[in-house]
Amino acid sequence: MYSLFLVLHFVACLMLIMLVLMQSGKGSQAGIFGSANSDSVFAGPSAATFITKFTAGVAAFIMFTSIFLTINSSKRGMSSVVDNVNIPPSTPVSAPVAPASK
């Protein structure tokens, strides 16, 4: 179950990136020196298109899967790769000896 949600989360993240890149920005029609339609940048939001609604849905799905994965990863228990390493017993180290004076 965890692996399934992890794969779905990864696919949804890639899909969200693609959806955001496909949308045009508010100021995409205004050039460097401005244009006749540059006032539309400061206008109110236009009607939500299908792609903006779908983007919001994918973002909500990512939030849901993030919460689900966070809760399930905390239930799996904390383990480390170092826990499985067999370390041989250490030999005692003697104190350094001072050099003999002549």
N, C-alpha and C positions, 0 to 999 in steps of 0.2 A: 504494500500500500504506500509506504514511504517512497519507494523508488518510482512508482507511478506518478505521484504528485510532484516529485522532483523533476521528472521528464516533462510533465505538463507545464510546470513553472518555467523551465528553460525554454520550451517552445513558445509560451506566452510572452516571455521577455523578448525573444527575437521578433515575434509578431508585433509587439508594441513599438519596437525600434523601427520596423519597416513602416508601420502605420503613421508614425510621427514624421518620418522622412517623406512620405507621400503627400502630406498635407502642405498646402501653400501657406506662407506666412501672411500676417496682416499687411505688412508693408511691401509685399512682393511686387506690386505694380508701381511703386514710387521709385524713380531712378535717383541718381546721385543729385541731380539738380531739381528734383521734384517733377511732377507731371500734373495733368489735369485731374487725375483721380487720387491725388495725394491726400485730399481731405477725408477719404474713406478710412484712413488709418486711425483717425480720431473719432470716427463715427461709432455708434453702438454696435454690439455684436449682431451678426446676421443670424438667420435661422440655422439651427443645427442640422448639418447634413448627416447622411448615413455614416460616413467615415468618422465623423467626430463622435457620434453615438457609439459606434463600434469600438473606437479607441477608449472611450470611457468604460465600456464594458470589459475590455481586456485589462485595463488598469485595475478595475475592481476585482477581477479574477486573480490578478497578480497579488493584490493585497490579501485576498482570502488564502491563497496558497502559501504566501509568506508566513501568515499567522499559523496555519496548519503545520507547516514544516518546522517552525520554531517550537511549537508545543511538542511535536513528536520527537524532535531531536533532543529535547531536555528529558524526555521519558526514556530514551535509549540508554541513559547512564553515561557517566563520564569515564572514558578509558583512553589510554594513551598507547602509542606504539612502543614507547620505552618500557611499559609495564611487562611486555612479553620478552624482553631481552634478558638473557641469562648472563649475569655478571659474575665472574669467578671471584672467590674470596681474595681479598687483598692481603699482601704480605706486609708485616709491620716494617716501617721505615725507621732506621736508627737516626739519632741526632747527628748533625755534621761534626766532624772531628776537627779541632783546631790544629793548624800546622805546627810542626815541631820547631822550636826556636834553636838557633845554633850558638 
